[in-house]
């Protein structure tokens, strides 16, 4: 966590970095994403660049089980999204 840079808050004010945002995803027959909603339209996935699974905190009451996808969209952007396998929800992971 870091202090917000655009506000004159107290130096002790913190905010979370890289918080995932919900995203609408269309999937193919195999369950892989093939389109993402952007604004009022959909962008097609041109290529799946990477896919990996992660599991953590299995010993707590809030475990994590996610399948991450790095995707190339038809507008040339590369995005990282993940499927929350425990809650059946899609999120976009932004970095920076």
N, C-alpha and C positions, 0 to 999 in steps of 0.2 A: 504494500500500500504506500501511496505517496500523497503529499499534500497537493490540492488542486492548484494549477499554475495560473489560472485565469481569474481567480477571485482573491480579494483581499481578506481571506479568512485567517483565522488563527493558525500559526505554524503547526499546531497539534491536530488540525482537521485532516482526516484521512478519507480516501475514496478507494474503492476496489478498482484494480486494473484488469483490462481484458475480460470483462464480464460477458459471457455468451448471451446472444439475443435469439429469441425464437425466430424460426424461418419456416415458410411453407415450402414443401418439397414434393415433387412428383417422383415416383419410383417406377422402375421397370419390373418385369416378371420375376427377376432374381432378387428384388428388394434394394437394388442400387439406385441412387438418385440419378434422374435424367433431366430434371428441370427445376429451377428455383424461381420463386416469385420475387420480382423486383418492382416495387411500386404497383402499378395497375396491370403489369404484364408478366410474362414468364420468359426466362432465359434458358435456352437449351444447354445441357452439359455436352461439350464437345469431346472431352477426354477426362478420364479418371486418372489423375497423376499418382495418387497414393491412397492406400487404405490400410488401416491398422486398428486393432482393438486394445482397449485398456480397461483394467479393473483395479480398483483401489478401495481402501477403507472398508473392506469386507468384514472386518471385525467390529464395526460400529453400527449404530442404528441408521446411518445414512451412507450406505455403500455406493460406489460408482462403478458402472459398467457402460462403456461407450464404444461405438464404432465410428472412427474418424475417417473422413474422406477429404482429400485435396483434389479440387476440381478445376478444370479450365472451362470457362463459360464462353458462349458464342460471341460475346462482346470483347473477348480477350483478357478478361479479368481472371485471376486465380483466387479461389476462395477455399477456406477450410470450414467444413460443417461436420457435425457429429450427430449420431442418433443415440439418444439416451435409451439404452436397451431395457432399463428397469421401468421407465415411465412412458415408453413409446412416444417420444417427442423429439423433434429436430431442432437444432440450434446452430447458429453461425458463430464460429470462434474467431474473433478479430485479434490481431496482434499489433501492439504499438499504439 
